[in-house]
Amino acid sequence: MFLVASSPVPLFNTFKFPNYFQGKGKSIPLDNQGLMRCLETILLPGMLFALREKLSKNIYKIETPNYPGEKLYSHEKFLIKSSSKKQPINLLSVDTICETLLGLIKKKEKTPYLWGGNWPEGVAKMLELYPPADFSSLSEKMQNIWQLKGVDCSGLLYYATNGYTPRNTSDLVNYKDSVKIKNLTKEAIISLLEPLDLITWKGHVIIVIDKENCIESTPENGVHLSNLFQRIEGVLEKRKPVNKNPSDDSFVIRRGDSKSMNSSKMRCAK
């Protein structure tokens, strides 16, 4: 039986995830790229989950129709059943999605990059379950990671569309319709772009805002705007444009529901 999440539910790819936060209570082990990779995704409020196996006193193996992972684990304190029904995931308007995306840029505090993150404000309960020895003494980056605060590139899109789009770039490269860009110049490619088109390959996604701007989340800069012409130019220096099935040295542009996400009458506004 599936339950309904009442609040954001972090899902980890290892049942040993508490070790990342307990340790000496002073730091979290990061890989050589400065990332904590045990976080897989965060279920949004209203999404479904099922308890498949209790592995220890408070750690459960989870299943959800909202994420295609077989090894998903969480703490029982996150798994609070909502009294409400499952929330339908409907396609939002261009204006609403853009407002959400640009709202993360306009925030007083910069929205950081977080591997597996798709809940910008973070999960406050992490500090309750796994309190660090001295939170105030941690670096800003470590404080953000400890709270699961931030979004990765596909998590940025997932959050803005309220879970309507695929969670991972491996799925986004085949999402909806392909824009035909093979062998085109950067000027020709830009002339075809519409708000919320996705410039993507397995490993990253860039979201078009308008003919001048795009938005993305990267480990170096967190969520940020870039000049679209310059960003396309930079991508073309390393990758070739293709219409489908991008390899390690190519990219595609995918377009969502043409009737809603990319109506010619709707434009993202800064």
Secondary structure, DSSP 8 states (H G I E B T S, - for coil): --EEBSS-EEEESSTTTHHHHSTTSS-----TTS----EEEEE-TT-EEEEEEE-SSSEEEEE-TTS--SS-EEEGGG--B-SS---------HHHHHHHHHHHHHSSS---B-TT-EETT--THHHHHS--S-GGGS-HHHHHHHTT-EE-HHHHHHHHTTT-S-SSHHHHTTSSEE---TT--HHHHHHH--TT-EEEETTEEEEE-SSSEEEEEETTTEEEEEEHHHHHHHHHHH-EE-SSS--TTEEEEEE--TTTTT-TT-----
